[in-house]
Amino acid sequence: MKLNKNLKIFFIKLASLFIFFILLITFTYNLILADKLEFLSKLSNFTQKKELEKFKSKIRKELEISLKKERIIEKEDAKLIKAFIEKISKDLKSE
């Protein structure tokens, strides 16, 4: 009798532990991996020709809009970009 009771408790604990691990794996997958897999899925869509063409046309449209403007970037941004490019040039020349 005592052996049956101990066996019953063992199987209940084993089932509880099994359910806990299943839940742990599910939550881990949903919290961590699902977002990354969705990002990879979107990234793989760019390999499809239609998506690539949409992306190209959007870039072209934005470039045309920016070329019609008198000034594309702010003066402060232009100074920062210029300083950054000069720094990169200096680093490349030193190697």
Backbone as ProteinMPNN parsed JSONL, in Angstrom:
{"seq_chain_A": "MKLNKNLKIFFIKLASLFIFFILLITFTYNLILADKLEFLSKLSNFTQKKELEKFKSKIRKELEISLKKERIIEKEDAKLIKAFIEKISKDLKSE", "coords_chain_A": {"N_chain_A": [[0.802, -1.196, 0.0], [1.872, 1.258, 0.841], [3.862, 1.543, -1.05], [2.369, 1.888, -3.433], [1.168, 4.331, -2.852], [3.416, 6.0, -2.678], [4.347, 5.715, -5.286], [2.249, 6.86, -6.684], [2.407, 9.532, -5.806], [4.934, 10.114, -6.822], [4.45, 9.971, -9.638], [2.612, 12.045, -9.916], [4.191, 14.236, -9.199], [6.091, 14.004, -11.231], [4.492, 14.452, -13.518], [3.685, 17.068, -12.983], [6.14, 18.393, -13.062], [6.819, 17.926, -15.737], [4.77, 19.344, -17.063], [5.414, 21.904, -16.151], [7.938, 22.303, -17.395], [7.146, 22.238, -20.086], [5.524, 24.537, -20.18], [7.463, 26.451, -19.516], [9.237, 26.271, -21.702], [7.473, 27.055, -23.739], [6.805, 29.723, -22.985], [9.362, 30.872, -23.065], [9.986, 30.589, -25.768], [7.957, 32.203, -26.923], [8.481, 34.742, -25.808], [11.157, 35.321, -26.41], [12.174, 34.126, -28.862], [10.15, 34.356, -30.827], [9.823, 37.025, -31.77], [12.265, 37.461, -33.019], [12.205, 35.521, -34.999], [10.069, 36.468, -36.477], [11.164, 38.844, -37.455], [13.222, 37.774, -39.055], [11.629, 36.5, -40.896], [10.39, 38.678, -42.16], [12.656, 39.773, -43.258], [13.398, 37.807, -45.063], [11.393, 38.116, -46.897], [12.256, 40.149, -48.504], [13.747, 38.96, -50.4], [12.007, 38.143, -52.236], [10.825, 39.062, -55.394], [8.743, 40.981, -55.861], [8.484, 42.345, -53.397], [11.013, 43.447, -53.211], [11.009, 45.183, -55.402], [9.004, 46.979, -54.598], [10.267, 48.135, -52.41], [12.491, 49.341, -53.657], [11.189, 51.214, -55.318], [10.019, 52.832, -53.381], [12.276, 53.947, -52.159], [13.324, 55.379, -54.323], [11.253, 57.245, -54.717], [11.359, 58.683, -52.298], [13.922, 59.781, -52.56], [13.539, 61.465, -54.783], [11.711, 63.285, -53.685], [13.313, 64.432, -51.687], [15.273, 65.64, -53.248], [13.938, 67.752, -54.381], [13.725, 69.534, -52.383], [15.142, 72.499, -50.906], [17.181, 72.34, -49.049], [18.589, 69.409, -47.91], [19.47, 68.243, -45.506], [19.765, 69.353, -42.097], [21.776, 72.174, -40.998], [23.339, 71.707, -38.706], [23.371, 68.922, -38.633], [24.721, 68.447, -41.005], [27.246, 69.458, -40.376], [28.018, 67.642, -38.378], [28.064, 65.223, -39.836], [30.028, 65.813, -41.717], [32.282, 66.136, -40.031], [32.42, 63.547, -39.024], [32.962, 62.061, -41.361], [35.445, 63.15, -42.034], [36.922, 62.252, -39.841], [36.826, 59.469, -40.203], [38.171, 59.315, -42.657], [40.702, 60.191, -41.861], [41.392, 58.12, -40.107], [41.463, 55.988, -41.899], [43.58, 56.726, -43.561], [45.714, 56.535, -41.839], [46.247, 53.867, -41.609]], "CA_chain_A": [[0.0, 0.0, 0.0], [2.731, 2.427, 0.926], [4.557, 1.637, -2.33], [1.422, 2.455, -4.384], [0.991, 5.74, -2.51], [4.651, 6.676, -3.068], [4.381, 5.724, -6.74], [1.25, 7.835, -7.118], [3.0, 10.851, -5.545], [6.02, 10.268, -7.788], [3.895, 10.272, -10.956], [2.013, 13.385, -9.847], [5.313, 15.18, -9.251], [6.666, 13.902, -12.57], [3.577, 15.126, -14.435], [3.773, 18.503, -12.688], [7.423, 18.853, -13.581], [6.711, 17.884, -17.192], [3.921, 20.482, -17.463], [6.199, 23.106, -15.88], [8.931, 22.46, -18.459], [6.433, 22.583, -21.323], [5.16, 25.95, -20.066], [8.699, 27.224, -19.549], [9.7, 26.293, -23.094], [6.52, 27.854, -24.513], [6.991, 31.136, -22.664], [10.67, 31.273, -23.575], [9.866, 30.719, -27.214], [7.123, 33.36, -27.26], [9.085, 36.004, -25.388], [12.489, 35.576, -26.964], [12.422, 33.709, -30.226], [9.09, 34.683, -31.778], [10.118, 38.317, -32.386], [13.415, 37.314, -33.912], [11.759, 34.749, -36.154], [9.234, 37.363, -37.282], [12.099, 39.727, -38.14], [13.856, 36.991, -40.115], [10.609, 36.267, -41.91], [10.283, 39.915, -42.934], [13.898, 39.916, -44.01], [13.385, 36.87, -46.183], [10.455, 38.626, -47.884], [12.972, 41.025, -49.423], [14.296, 38.168, -51.491], [10.973, 38.019, -53.246], [10.978, 40.144, -56.359], [7.744, 42.04, -55.676], [8.835, 43.131, -52.217], [12.216, 44.188, -53.548], [10.612, 46.267, -56.293], [8.304, 47.972, -53.772], [11.278, 48.813, -51.606], [13.252, 50.202, -54.562], [10.363, 52.345, -55.748], [9.856, 53.729, -52.241], [13.538, 54.678, -52.008], [13.385, 56.343, -55.429], [10.273, 58.291, -54.441], [11.9, 59.515, -51.216], [15.042, 60.539, -53.112], [12.972, 62.535, -55.61], [11.144, 64.288, -52.774], [14.396, 65.154, -51.011], [15.996, 66.464, -54.22], [13.132, 68.945, -54.646], [13.902, 70.457, -51.257], [16.305, 73.378, -51.025], [18.219, 71.793, -48.169], [18.208, 68.042, -47.567], [19.695, 68.021, -44.07], [19.985, 70.559, -41.292], [23.177, 72.61, -40.958], [24.025, 71.024, -37.6], [23.578, 67.54, -39.067], [25.757, 68.47, -42.04], [28.533, 69.623, -39.682], [28.336, 66.364, -37.722], [28.406, 64.23, -40.862], [31.335, 66.203, -42.268], [33.31, 65.804, -39.029], [32.499, 62.091, -38.972], [33.649, 61.602, -42.581], [36.859, 63.528, -41.891], [37.522, 61.347, -38.844], [36.985, 58.168, -40.862], [39.246, 59.48, -43.649], [41.968, 60.249, -41.132], [41.671, 56.766, -39.62], [41.827, 55.126, -43.041], [44.904, 57.136, -44.046], [46.756, 56.147, -40.868], [46.528, 52.417, -41.689]], "C_chain_A": [[0.849, 1.266, 0.0], [3.474, 2.638, -0.383], [3.652, 2.262, -3.387], [1.224, 3.947, -4.135], [2.218, 6.542, -2.933], [4.755, 6.771, -4.596], [3.412, 6.764, -7.292], [1.786, 9.259, -6.94], [4.124, 11.126, -6.549], [5.489, 10.659, -9.162], [3.219, 11.64, -10.998], [3.104, 14.443, -9.935], [5.951, 15.181, -10.637], [5.804, 14.627, -13.601], [3.623, 16.632, -14.232], [5.048, 19.104, -13.258], [7.41, 18.919, -15.104], [5.895, 19.073, -17.709], [4.666, 21.799, -17.243], [7.219, 23.34, -16.99], [8.289, 22.81, -19.793], [6.061, 24.062, -21.312], [6.382, 26.852, -20.151], [9.223, 27.355, -20.977], [8.79, 27.163, -23.951], [6.708, 29.339, -24.253], [8.323, 31.656, -23.186], [10.617, 31.491, -25.077], [9.099, 31.986, -27.581], [7.783, 34.686, -26.916], [10.37, 36.329, -26.131], [12.562, 35.298, -28.455], [11.383, 34.178, -31.238], [9.364, 36.003, -32.487], [11.257, 38.204, -33.388], [13.037, 36.524, -35.167], [10.876, 35.593, -37.065], [10.115, 38.322, -38.077], [12.783, 39.004, -39.294], [12.876, 36.697, -41.241], [10.439, 37.5, -42.789], [11.514, 40.119, -43.803], [13.92, 38.997, -45.219], [12.385, 37.293, -47.254], [11.145, 39.536, -48.901], [13.59, 40.245, -50.574], [13.26, 37.959, -52.585], [10.988, 39.269, -54.119], [9.996, 41.293, -56.138], [8.1, 42.943, -54.501], [10.066, 43.989, -52.492], [11.888, 45.379, -54.437], [9.867, 47.361, -55.536], [9.301, 48.814, -52.984], [12.093, 49.774, -52.47], [12.45, 51.426, -54.969], [10.146, 53.335, -54.609], [11.117, 54.563, -52.019], [13.658, 55.74, -53.095], [12.458, 57.529, -55.174], [10.793, 59.243, -53.361], [13.087, 60.348, -51.699], [14.549, 61.703, -53.97], [12.398, 63.652, -54.742], [12.248, 65.109, -52.13], [15.187, 66.035, -51.979], [15.234, 67.746, -54.554], [13.268, 69.977, -53.528], [15.147, 71.301, -51.485], [17.484, 72.831, -50.223], [17.759, 70.429, -47.688], [18.356, 67.789, -46.072], [19.95, 69.356, -43.379], [21.47, 70.896, -41.262], [23.961, 71.882, -39.863], [24.329, 69.567, -37.975], [24.692, 67.461, -40.111], [27.137, 68.605, -41.405], [28.966, 68.311, -39.021], [28.777, 65.316, -38.732], [29.765, 64.524, -41.463], [32.466, 65.831, -41.305], [33.509, 64.294, -38.944], [33.26, 61.544, -40.179], [35.129, 61.951, -42.521], [37.584, 62.603, -40.918], [37.773, 59.967, -39.466], [38.118, 58.233, -41.887], [40.609, 59.476, -42.985], [42.363, 58.867, -40.625], [42.102, 55.837, -40.75], [43.201, 55.467, -43.581], [46.011, 56.655, -43.124], [47.094, 54.651, -40.965], [47.269, 52.048, -42.912]], "O_chain_A": [[0.583, 2.215, -0.738], [3.698, 3.778, -0.791], [4.117, 3.09, -4.17], [1.124, 4.734, -5.077], [2.087, 7.635, -3.482], [5.198, 7.788, -5.131], [3.725, 7.464, -8.255], [1.632, 10.095, -7.831], [4.247, 12.239, -7.062], [6.016, 11.578, -9.788], [3.26, 12.317, -12.025], [2.963, 15.429, -10.657], [6.309, 16.237, -11.158], [6.327, 15.336, -14.461], [3.603, 17.391, -15.201], [5.035, 20.18, -13.855], [7.933, 19.866, -15.692], [6.286, 19.727, -18.676], [4.561, 22.712, -18.062], [7.352, 24.463, -17.476], [8.842, 23.604, -20.554], [6.254, 24.762, -22.305], [6.337, 27.903, -20.79], [9.609, 28.444, -21.401], [9.268, 27.923, -24.794], [6.765, 30.132, -25.193], [8.393, 32.773, -23.698], [11.149, 32.477, -25.587], [9.531, 32.753, -28.442], [7.651, 35.654, -27.666], [10.635, 37.49, -26.444], [12.976, 36.164, -29.226], [11.717, 34.378, -32.405], [9.158, 36.096, -33.697], [11.207, 38.786, -34.471], [13.503, 36.831, -36.264], [10.926, 35.452, -38.287], [9.842, 38.585, -39.248], [12.91, 39.555, -40.387], [13.262, 36.652, -42.409], [10.354, 37.391, -44.012], [11.42, 40.581, -44.94], [14.409, 39.376, -46.283], [12.509, 36.876, -48.406], [10.673, 39.678, -50.029], [13.92, 40.821, -51.611], [13.601, 37.637, -53.723], [11.144, 40.386, -53.627], [10.382, 42.459, -56.221], [8.023, 44.167, -54.607], [10.139, 45.135, -52.047], [12.432, 46.466, -54.244], [10.074, 48.546, -55.801], [9.187, 50.038, -52.907], [12.357, 50.903, -52.056], [12.967, 52.543, -54.967], [10.093, 54.543, -54.84], [11.029, 55.755, -51.724], [14.05, 56.873, -52.818], [12.838, 58.68, -55.39], [10.681, 60.462, -53.494], [13.24, 61.499, -51.291], [15.089, 62.806, -53.888], [12.583, 64.832, -55.04], [12.144, 66.332, -52.033], [15.716, 67.07, -51.574], [15.845, 68.73, -54.971], [12.959, 71.154, -53.717], [16.083, 70.882, -52.165], [18.63, 72.862, -50.671], [16.672, 70.297, -47.126], [17.479, 67.194, -45.446], [20.304, 70.349, -44.015], [22.319, 70.028, -41.47], [25.109, 71.489, -40.071], [25.404, 69.049, -37.673], [25.501, 66.533, -40.104], [28.089, 67.952, -41.834], [30.131, 67.922, -39.097], [29.755, 64.603, -38.506], [30.563, 63.616, -41.695], [33.484, 65.276, -41.72], [34.636, 63.819, -38.808], [34.107, 60.663, -40.033], [35.975, 61.146, -42.91], [38.73, 62.22, -41.154], [38.833, 59.377, -39.259], [38.931, 57.313, -41.975], [41.551, 58.848, -43.469], [43.53, 58.484, -40.703], [42.993, 55.006, -40.579], [43.924, 54.573, -44.022], [47.126, 56.393, -43.576], [48.127, 54.221, -40.452], [47.575, 50.873, -43.117]]}, "name": "protein", "num_of_chains": 1, "seq": "MKLNKNLKIFFIKLASLFIFFILLITFTYNLILADKLEFLSKLSNFTQKKELEKFKSKIRKELEISLKKERIIEKEDAKLIKAFIEKISKDLKSE"}
